[in-house]
Amino acid sequence: MTSPAWLTVLTTTDSEEKARLLAQGVVEARLAACVQISAPVISVYRWENAVETTQEWQLLLKTTAERYDELEAHLQEAHDYDTPEIIAIPVVRGSAGYLGWVSAETAPVTSASPVTSQSPDASGGS
């Protein structure tokens, strides 16, 4: 069985501003083609032997398996949580056009071959 070529990566943070900064950073670095920010979400979890309930902003990052290690390292460095949620979910199927766009937008840019592509739809949505 081969590994999926594309991933949706989840992370959360405690403010919209921080979510926007994380999203901007990974898209600018070509580590994710698109980041969707959902908010607010309520997270219930155990931390330091107590059950906590907090409001968070969830980020869904679209990337390739090839870029995952760099994406995770970037998120670990940029995130202010001690132990941020960083979970990769394999994309087992998707439209060829969209997945091709994700691949193009996350491909490392070399000086010999700049990557250019169009948004997956005319409205710029992902």
DSSP file (Angstrom, degrees, kcal/mol; ACC not computed):
  #  RESIDUE AA STRUCTURE BP1 BP2  ACC     N-H-->O    O-->H-N    N-H-->O    O-->H-N    TCO  KAPPA ALPHA  PHI   PSI    X-CA   Y-CA   Z-CA
    1    1 A M              0   0    0      0, 0.0     2,-0.2     0, 0.0     0, 0.0   0.000 360.0 360.0 360.0 132.0    0.0    0.0    0.0
    2    2 A T        -     0   0    0      1,-0.1     3,-0.1     0, 0.0     0, 0.0  -0.594 360.0-108.2 -90.6 153.3    1.4    3.4   -0.9
    3    3 A S        -     0   0    0     -2,-0.2    -1,-0.1     1,-0.1    62,-0.0  -0.505  41.4 -99.9 -75.7 146.5    1.2    6.4    1.3
    4    4 A P        -     0   0    0      0, 0.0    -1,-0.1     0, 0.0    88,-0.1  -0.376  21.7-141.7 -65.6 146.9   -1.2    9.2    0.2
    5    5 A A  S    S+     0   0    0     86,-0.2    60,-2.5    59,-0.1    61,-0.5   0.695  80.6  52.9 -81.8 -19.9    0.4   12.1   -1.5
    6    6 A W  E     -AB  64  91A   0     85,-0.5    85,-2.4    58,-0.3     2,-0.3  -0.868  63.2-170.5-123.1 152.6   -1.8   14.7    0.1
    7    7 A L  E     -AB  63  90A   0     56,-2.5    56,-2.4    -2,-0.3     2,-0.5  -0.967  21.1-145.4-136.9 150.8   -2.7   15.6    3.7
    8    8 A T  E     -AB  62  89A   0     81,-2.6    81,-3.1    -2,-0.3     2,-0.4  -0.994  27.7-159.8-109.2 124.7   -5.0   17.8    5.7
    9    9 A V  E     -AB  61  88A   0     52,-2.9    52,-3.1    -2,-0.5     2,-0.4  -0.888   0.7-153.9-110.1 134.6   -3.2   18.9    8.8
   10   10 A L  E     +AB  60  87A   0     77,-2.9    77,-1.9    -2,-0.4     2,-0.3  -0.863  22.3 154.3-108.7 140.8   -5.1   20.1   11.9
   11   11 A T  E     -A   59   0A   0     48,-1.6    48,-3.2    -2,-0.4     2,-0.3  -0.956  21.3-150.8-150.1 166.1   -3.9   22.5   14.6
   12   12 A T  E     -A   58   0A   0     73,-0.4     2,-0.3    -2,-0.3    46,-0.2  -0.929   9.6-177.0-135.1 160.0   -5.5   24.9   17.0
   13   13 A T  E     -A   57   0A   0     44,-1.7    44,-2.9    -2,-0.3     6,-0.0  -0.939  35.3-111.9-149.9 171.2   -4.6   28.2   18.7
   14   14 A D  S    S+     0   0    0     -2,-0.3     2,-0.3    42,-0.2    41,-0.1   0.329  89.8  36.9 -97.2   9.1   -6.3   30.4   21.2
   15   15 A S     >  -     0   0    0     42,-0.1     4,-2.0     1,-0.1    42,-0.1  -0.995  69.9-125.2-154.1 155.2   -7.0   33.5   19.1
   16   16 A E  H  > S+     0   0    0     -2,-0.3     4,-2.7     2,-0.2     5,-0.2   0.901 112.1  55.5 -63.7 -40.8   -8.0   34.5   15.7
   17   17 A E  H  > S+     0   0    0      1,-0.2     4,-2.2     2,-0.2    -1,-0.2   0.923 108.9  46.4 -59.3 -45.3   -5.0   36.8   15.3
   18   18 A K  H  > S+     0   0    0      2,-0.2     4,-2.5     1,-0.2    -1,-0.2   0.888 111.5  52.6 -65.1 -38.2   -2.6   33.9   16.1
   19   19 A A  H  X S+     0   0    0     -4,-2.0     4,-2.6     1,-0.2    -2,-0.2   0.926 109.7  48.4 -62.4 -44.4   -4.5   31.6   13.7
   20   20 A R  H  X S+     0   0    0     -4,-2.7     4,-2.9     2,-0.2    -2,-0.2   0.897 111.5  50.0 -63.3 -40.1   -4.2   34.2   10.9
   21   21 A L  H  X S+     0   0    0     -4,-2.2     4,-2.3     2,-0.2    -2,-0.2   0.919 111.6  47.5 -65.6 -43.4   -0.5   34.5   11.6
   22   22 A L  H  X S+     0   0    0     -4,-2.5     4,-2.1     2,-0.2     5,-0.2   0.936 114.5  47.6 -60.9 -45.6    0.1   30.8   11.5
   23   23 A A  H  X S+     0   0    0     -4,-2.6     4,-2.2     1,-0.2     5,-0.3   0.938 112.2  48.4 -61.6 -48.8   -1.9   30.5    8.3
   24   24 A Q  H  X S+     0   0    0     -4,-2.9     4,-2.6     1,-0.2     5,-0.2   0.909 111.0  51.9 -58.7 -43.7   -0.1   33.4    6.6
   25   25 A G  H  X S+     0   0    0     -4,-2.3     4,-1.8    -5,-0.2    -1,-0.2   0.906 111.5  43.9 -62.7 -44.1    3.3   32.0    7.5
   26   26 A V  H  <>S+     0   0    0     -4,-2.1     5,-2.6     2,-0.2     6,-1.2   0.857 115.4  47.8 -74.1 -33.1    2.8   28.5    6.2
   27   27 A V  H ><5S+     0   0    0     -4,-2.2     3,-1.4    -5,-0.2    -2,-0.2   0.928 112.1  49.5 -71.3 -43.5    1.2   29.7    2.9
   28   28 A E  H 3<5S+     0   0    0     -4,-2.6    -2,-0.2     1,-0.3    -1,-0.2   0.875 111.3  50.0 -60.2 -36.4    4.0   32.2    2.3
   29   29 A A  T 3<5S-     0   0    0     -4,-1.8    -1,-0.3    -5,-0.2    -2,-0.2   0.447 112.8-122.2 -81.0   0.0    6.5   29.5    3.0
   30   30 A R  T < 5S+     0   0    0     -3,-1.4    -3,-0.2     2,-0.2     3,-0.1   0.763  79.2 123.1  63.0  27.9    4.7   27.2    0.5
   31   31 A L  S   <S+     0   0    0     -5,-2.6     2,-0.3     1,-0.3    33,-0.3   0.641  78.7  24.5 -90.0 -17.8    4.2   24.6    3.2
   32   32 A A        -     0   0    0     -6,-1.2    -1,-0.3    73,-0.2    -2,-0.2  -0.990  63.4-151.6-142.8 142.5    0.5   24.6    2.7
   33   33 A A  S    S+     0   0    0     29,-2.7     2,-0.3    -2,-0.3    30,-0.1   0.800  84.9   4.3 -80.2 -30.1   -1.5   25.6   -0.3
   34   34 A C  E     -C   62   0A   0     28,-0.8    28,-2.6    92,-0.0     2,-0.4  -0.992  58.8-160.5-155.3 144.4   -4.5   26.7    1.7
   35   35 A V  E     -C   61   0A   0     -2,-0.3     2,-0.5    26,-0.2    26,-0.2  -0.991   8.2-159.9-131.5 126.5   -5.5   27.1    5.3
   36   36 A Q  E     -C   60   0A   0     24,-2.4    24,-2.6    -2,-0.4     2,-0.5  -0.899   8.3-153.1-103.5 134.7   -9.1   27.3    6.5
   37   37 A I  E     -C   59   0A   0     -2,-0.5     2,-0.4    22,-0.2    22,-0.2  -0.936  10.7-171.4-110.8 121.1   -9.7   28.9    9.9
   38   38 A S  E     -C   58   0A   0     20,-3.0    20,-2.5    -2,-0.5     3,-0.2  -0.915  20.9-128.5-111.5 137.2  -12.8   27.8   11.8
   39   39 A A  E     +     0   0A   0     -2,-0.4    18,-0.1     1,-0.3     2,-0.1  -0.995  56.8   2.2-163.5 164.2  -13.9   29.5   14.9
   40   40 A P  E     +     0   0A   0      0, 0.0     2,-0.3     0, 0.0    -1,-0.3   0.757  64.9 167.2 -79.0 154.9  -14.7   29.5   17.6
   41   41 A V  E     -C   56   0A   0     15,-2.9    15,-3.0    -3,-0.2     2,-0.5  -0.897  31.1-129.0-117.2 153.7  -14.5   25.8   18.6
   42   42 A I  E     -C   55   0A   0     -2,-0.3     2,-0.5    13,-0.2    13,-0.2  -0.916  21.7-162.7-105.1 125.7  -14.7   24.5   22.2
   43   43 A S  E     -C   54   0A   0     11,-3.1    11,-2.5    -2,-0.5     2,-0.5  -0.919   6.2-168.9-110.3 132.4  -11.9   22.1   23.2
   44   44 A V  E     +C   53   0A   0     -2,-0.5     2,-0.3     9,-0.2     9,-0.2  -0.987  27.6 144.1-118.8 124.4  -12.2   19.9   26.2
   45   45 A Y  E     -C   52   0A   0      7,-2.1     7,-3.6    -2,-0.5     2,-0.5  -0.975  50.1-105.5-156.1 161.9   -8.9   18.2   27.2
   46   46 A R  E     +C   51   0A   0     -2,-0.3     2,-0.4     5,-0.2     5,-0.2  -0.851  39.9 170.5 -95.8 128.8   -6.8   17.0   30.1
   47   47 A W  E >   -C   50   0A   0      3,-3.0     3,-1.1    -2,-0.5    -2,-0.0  -0.975  65.9 -11.5-142.6 125.4   -3.8   19.1   30.8
   48   48 A E  T 3  S-     0   0    0     -2,-0.4    -1,-0.1     1,-0.2     3,-0.1   0.908 129.4 -51.7  50.2  48.8   -1.5   18.9   33.9
   49   49 A N  T 3  S+     0   0    0      1,-0.2     2,-0.3    -3,-0.0    -1,-0.2   0.637 120.3  97.2  69.2  19.1   -3.9   16.6   35.7
   50   50 A A  E <  S- C   0  47A   0     -3,-1.1    -3,-3.0    -5,-0.0     2,-0.6  -0.984  74.9-118.8-135.0 148.3   -7.0   18.8   35.2
   51   51 A V  E     - C   0  46A   0     -2,-0.3     2,-0.3    -5,-0.2    -5,-0.2  -0.770  37.1-167.0 -86.0 124.8   -9.8   18.8   32.7
   52   52 A E  E     - C   0  45A   0     -7,-3.6    -7,-2.1    -2,-0.6     2,-0.4  -0.818  15.5-162.0-112.8 149.9   -9.8   22.1   30.8
   53   53 A T  E     + C   0  44A   0     -2,-0.3     2,-0.3    -9,-0.2    -9,-0.2  -0.987  24.1 162.9-130.6 122.3  -12.4   23.7   28.6
   54   54 A T  E     - C   0  43A   0    -11,-2.5   -11,-3.1    -2,-0.4     2,-0.5  -0.949  39.2-116.7-139.1 158.0  -11.2   26.5   26.2
   55   55 A Q  E     + C   0  42A   0     -2,-0.3     2,-0.3   -13,-0.2   -13,-0.2  -0.817  44.0 170.0 -91.3 131.6  -12.3   28.4   23.1
   56   56 A E  E     - C   0  41A   0    -15,-3.0   -15,-2.9    -2,-0.5     2,-0.5  -0.885  35.5-122.3-137.4 167.8   -9.9   27.9   20.2
   57   57 A W  E     -A   13   0A   0    -44,-2.9   -44,-1.7    -2,-0.3     2,-0.4  -0.968  28.9-145.5-111.3 126.8   -9.5   28.5   16.5
   58   58 A Q  E     -AC  12  38A   0    -20,-2.5   -20,-3.0    -2,-0.5     2,-0.4  -0.787   8.2-157.1 -98.4 135.0   -9.0   25.4   14.4
   59   59 A L  E     -AC  11  37A   0    -48,-3.2   -48,-1.6    -2,-0.4     2,-0.6  -0.932   4.5-162.4-111.2 132.9   -6.8   25.5   11.3
   60   60 A L  E     -AC  10  36A   0    -24,-2.6   -24,-2.4    -2,-0.4     2,-0.5  -0.966  14.9-165.3-112.6 113.2   -7.2   23.0    8.5
   61   61 A L  E     -AC   9  35A   0    -52,-3.1   -52,-2.9    -2,-0.6     2,-0.6  -0.862   9.6-149.2-106.1 129.8   -4.0   23.1    6.3
   62   62 A K  E     +AC   8  34A   0    -28,-2.6   -29,-2.7    -2,-0.5   -28,-0.8  -0.872  39.3 134.2-100.3 122.8   -3.9   21.5    2.9
   63   63 A T  E     -A    7   0A   0    -56,-2.4   -56,-2.5    -2,-0.6     2,-0.3  -0.811  50.0 -93.7-149.9-174.4   -0.4   20.1    2.0
   64   64 A T  E >>  -A    6   0A   0    -33,-0.3     3,-0.8   -58,-0.3     4,-0.6  -0.800  29.9-119.7-110.2 156.5    1.5   17.2    0.5
   65   65 A A  G >4 S+     0   0    0    -60,-2.5     3,-1.0    -2,-0.3     4,-0.5   0.856 114.1  62.6 -59.8 -34.5    3.1   14.4    2.4
   66   66 A E  G 34 S+     0   0    0    -61,-0.5    -1,-0.2     1,-0.2     4,-0.2   0.826 108.3  40.5 -60.5 -33.0    6.4   15.5    0.9
   67   67 A R  G <> S+     0   0    0     -3,-0.8     4,-2.4     1,-0.2    -1,-0.2   0.441  88.2  97.9 -96.0  -1.3    6.2   18.9    2.7
   68   68 A Y  H <X S+     0   0    0     -3,-1.0     4,-3.3    -4,-0.6     5,-0.3   0.912  79.1  51.4 -59.1 -48.1    4.8   17.5    6.0
   69   69 A D  H  > S+     0   0    0     -4,-0.5     4,-2.2     1,-0.2    -1,-0.2   0.907 113.9  44.7 -58.8 -42.4    8.1   17.4    8.0
   70   70 A E  H  > S+     0   0    0     -4,-0.2     4,-2.4     2,-0.2    -1,-0.2   0.890 113.5  51.2 -67.1 -38.9    8.9   21.0    7.1
   71   71 A L  H  X S+     0   0    0     -4,-2.4     4,-2.7     2,-0.2    -2,-0.2   0.939 110.6  48.0 -62.7 -47.5    5.3   22.0    7.9
   72   72 A E  H  X S+     0   0    0     -4,-3.3     4,-2.8     1,-0.2     5,-0.2   0.929 112.1  49.2 -59.9 -45.4    5.4   20.3   11.3
   73   73 A A  H  X S+     0   0    0     -4,-2.2     4,-2.1    -5,-0.3    -1,-0.2   0.907 111.6  49.8 -61.0 -41.7    8.8   21.9   12.2
   74   74 A H  H  X S+     0   0    0     -4,-2.4     4,-2.7     2,-0.2     5,-0.2   0.933 112.3  47.0 -62.1 -46.7    7.4   25.4   11.1
   75   75 A L  H  X S+     0   0    0     -4,-2.7     4,-2.2     1,-0.2    -2,-0.2   0.913 110.7  51.9 -63.3 -42.6    4.3   25.0   13.3
   76   76 A Q  H  < S+     0   0    0     -4,-2.8    -1,-0.2    -5,-0.2    -2,-0.2   0.912 114.9  43.2 -59.0 -42.3    6.3   23.7   16.3
   77   77 A E  H  < S+     0   0    0     -4,-2.1    -2,-0.2    -5,-0.2    -1,-0.2   0.897 119.9  40.4 -70.4 -41.9    8.6   26.8   16.0
   78   78 A A  H  < S+     0   0    0     -4,-2.7    -2,-0.2    -5,-0.2    -1,-0.2   0.704  96.4  93.5 -82.9 -20.7    5.8   29.4   15.3
   79   79 A H     <  -     0   0    0     -4,-2.2   -66,-0.1    -5,-0.2   -61,-0.0  -0.449  59.8-154.3 -79.8 145.2    3.3   28.0   17.8
   80   80 A D        +     0   0    0     -2,-0.1     2,-0.2     3,-0.0    -1,-0.1   0.481  64.9 100.8 -96.7  -2.7    3.1   29.4   21.4
   81   81 A Y  S    S-     0   0    0      1,-0.1    -2,-0.1     4,-0.0   -68,-0.0  -0.554  73.3-134.2 -77.2 147.3    1.5   26.2   22.9
   82   82 A D  S    S+     0   0    0      1,-0.3    -1,-0.1    -2,-0.2    -3,-0.0   0.916 103.3  15.5 -62.4 -44.2    3.9   23.9   24.8
   83   83 A T  S    S-     0   0    0     -3,-0.0    -1,-0.3     2,-0.0     2,-0.1  -0.715  86.8-165.4-132.8  80.3    2.3   20.9   23.0
   84   84 A P        -     0   0    0      0, 0.0     2,-0.5     0, 0.0   -71,-0.1  -0.360  28.2-109.1 -69.7 146.4    0.4   22.1   20.0
   85   85 A E        +     0   0    0    -73,-0.2   -73,-0.4    -2,-0.1     2,-0.3  -0.637  44.9 167.4 -68.9 121.3   -2.0   19.7   18.3
   86   86 A I        +     0   0    0     -2,-0.5     2,-0.4   -75,-0.1   -75,-0.2  -0.863   7.4 164.6-138.2 103.3   -0.5   18.8   14.9
   87   87 A I  E     -B   10   0A   0    -77,-1.9   -77,-2.9    -2,-0.3     2,-0.5  -0.976  23.9-150.9-126.6 130.6   -2.3   15.9   13.3
   88   88 A A  E     -B    9   0A   0     -2,-0.4   -79,-0.2   -79,-0.2    -2,-0.0  -0.887   7.9-166.6-104.4 128.8   -2.1   14.8    9.7
   89   89 A I  E     -B    8   0A   0    -81,-3.1   -81,-2.6    -2,-0.5     2,-0.1  -0.960  24.9-121.3-112.6 124.7   -5.1   13.1    8.1
   90   90 A P  E     -B    7   0A   0      0, 0.0     2,-0.8     0, 0.0   -83,-0.2  -0.384  12.5-138.9 -67.1 140.5   -4.4   11.4    4.7
   91   91 A V  E     +B    6   0A   0    -85,-2.4   -85,-0.5     1,-0.2   -86,-0.2  -0.891  23.1 179.0 -95.7 109.2   -6.4   12.6    1.7
   92   92 A V        +     0   0    0     -2,-0.8     2,-0.3     1,-0.2    -1,-0.2   0.730  65.2  10.0 -88.2 -22.3   -7.3    9.3    0.0
   93   93 A R        +     0   0    0    -89,-0.0     2,-0.3     2,-0.0    -1,-0.2  -0.989  66.6 142.4-151.8 155.9   -9.3   10.9   -2.8
   94   94 A G        -     0   0    0     -2,-0.3     2,-0.1    -3,-0.1    -3,-0.0  -0.952  56.2 -61.0-178.6 169.2  -10.0   14.3   -4.3
   95   95 A S     >  -     0   0    0     -2,-0.3     4,-2.6     1,-0.1     5,-0.3  -0.423  43.2-131.3 -67.4 139.5  -10.6   16.1   -7.5
   96   96 A A  H  > S+     0   0    0      1,-0.2     4,-2.2     2,-0.2     5,-0.2   0.876 105.6  52.9 -59.1 -40.0   -7.5   15.9   -9.8
   97   97 A G  H  > S+     0   0    0      2,-0.2     4,-1.9     1,-0.2    -1,-0.2   0.930 111.9  43.8 -62.9 -46.1   -7.6   19.7  -10.4
   98   98 A Y  H  > S+     0   0    0      2,-0.2     4,-2.4     1,-0.2    -2,-0.2   0.937 115.1  47.4 -66.4 -46.6   -7.6   20.6   -6.7
   99   99 A L  H  X S+     0   0    0     -4,-2.6     4,-2.2     1,-0.2    -1,-0.2   0.859 110.9  52.7 -66.0 -33.9   -5.0   18.1   -5.7
  100  100 A G  H  X S+     0   0    0     -4,-2.2     4,-2.5    -5,-0.3    -1,-0.2   0.894 108.6  50.9 -64.2 -39.3   -2.8   19.2   -8.6
  101  101 A W  H  X S+     0   0    0     -4,-1.9     4,-2.7     2,-0.2    -2,-0.2   0.914 108.6  51.0 -63.3 -44.0   -3.2   22.8   -7.4
  102  102 A V  H  X S+     0   0    0     -4,-2.4     4,-1.2     1,-0.2    -2,-0.2   0.932 111.6  48.3 -58.6 -45.8   -2.2   21.8   -3.8
  103  103 A S  H  X S+     0   0    0     -4,-2.2     4,-0.7     1,-0.2     3,-0.3   0.921 113.3  46.8 -61.1 -44.6    0.9   20.0   -5.3
  104  104 A A  H >< S+     0   0    0     -4,-2.5     3,-0.6     1,-0.2    -2,-0.2   0.906 112.4  49.1 -65.0 -41.9    1.9   23.1   -7.4
  105  105 A E  H 3< S+     0   0    0     -4,-2.7    -1,-0.2     1,-0.2    -2,-0.2   0.662 115.4  43.4 -76.1 -15.5    1.4   25.6   -4.6
  106  106 A T  H 3< S+     0   0    0     -4,-1.2    -1,-0.2    -3,-0.3    -2,-0.2   0.422  84.5 115.8-107.1  -0.4    3.5   23.6   -2.1
  107  107 A A  S << S-     0   0    0     -4,-0.7     8,-0.1    -3,-0.6     2,-0.0  -0.495  77.3-107.2 -68.3 133.8    6.3   22.7   -4.5
  108  108 A P        -     0   0    0      0, 0.0     2,-0.5     0, 0.0    -1,-0.1  -0.377  34.9-124.0 -59.5 138.2    9.6   24.2   -3.4
  109  109 A V        -     0   0    0      5,-0.1     2,-0.3    -3,-0.1     0, 0.0  -0.734  25.8-165.6 -88.4 128.8   10.5   27.1   -5.7
  110  110 A T  B >   -D  113   0B   0      3,-0.8     3,-0.7    -2,-0.5     5,-0.0  -0.791  32.1-116.4-107.2 157.7   13.9   26.9   -7.4
  111  111 A S  T 3  S+     0   0    0     -2,-0.3    -1,-0.1     1,-0.2    -2,-0.0   0.773 115.3  52.4 -64.2 -24.0   15.5   29.8   -9.1
  112  112 A A  T 3  S+     0   0    0      1,-0.2    -1,-0.2     0, 0.0    -3,-0.0   0.739 118.8  29.8 -83.6 -23.0   15.3   27.9  -12.4
  113  113 A S  B <   -D  110   0B   0     -3,-0.7    -3,-0.8     2,-0.0    -1,-0.2  -0.652  69.0-164.3-143.9  84.1   11.6   27.1  -12.3
  114  114 A P        -     0   0    0      0, 0.0     2,-0.5     0, 0.0    -3,-0.1  -0.400  25.3-124.7 -65.1 144.2    9.1   29.4  -10.5
  115  115 A V        +     0   0    0     -8,-0.1     2,-0.4    -2,-0.1    -6,-0.1  -0.776  32.5 175.0 -93.3 129.7    5.8   27.8   -9.8
  116  116 A T        +     0   0    0     -2,-0.5     2,-0.3     2,-0.0   -11,-0.0  -0.998   8.8 149.7-132.4 140.9    2.7   29.5  -11.1
  117  117 A S        -     0   0    0     -2,-0.4     2,-0.3   -12,-0.0   -16,-0.0  -0.952  37.9-107.8-155.9 173.1   -0.8   28.3  -10.9
  118  118 A Q        -     0   0    0     -2,-0.3     4,-0.1     1,-0.1    -2,-0.0  -0.758  41.9 -93.1-107.0 156.2   -4.4   29.4  -10.6
  119  119 A S        -     0   0    0     -2,-0.3    -1,-0.1     1,-0.1     6,-0.1  -0.281  41.4-109.9 -59.5 152.0   -6.7   29.2   -7.7
  120  120 A P  S    S+     0   0    0      0, 0.0     2,-0.3     0, 0.0    -1,-0.1   0.701  99.1  18.2 -64.9 -18.2   -8.9   26.0   -7.7
  121  121 A D  S >  S-     0   0    0      4,-0.3     3,-1.9     1,-0.0    -2,-0.1  -0.976  84.2-106.9-147.4 163.5  -12.0   28.1   -8.4
  122  122 A A  T 3  S+     0   0    0     -2,-0.3    -3,-0.1     1,-0.3    -1,-0.0   0.748 115.5  57.8 -63.6 -25.2  -12.8   31.5   -9.7
  123  123 A S  T 3  S-     0   0    0      2,-0.1    -1,-0.3     1,-0.0     3,-0.1   0.545 110.4-118.5 -84.0  -5.6  -13.9   32.8   -6.3
  124  124 A G    <   +     0   0    0     -3,-1.9    -2,-0.1     1,-0.2    -1,-0.0   0.509  66.0 142.4  83.5   3.6  -10.5   32.0   -4.8
  125  125 A G              0   0    0      1,-0.1    -4,-0.3    -6,-0.1    -1,-0.2  -0.264 360.0 360.0 -76.4 165.5  -12.0   29.5   -2.3
  126  126 A S              0   0    0     -6,-0.1    -1,-0.1    -3,-0.1   -90,-0.1   0.333 360.0 360.0-130.7 360.0  -10.5   26.3   -1.2
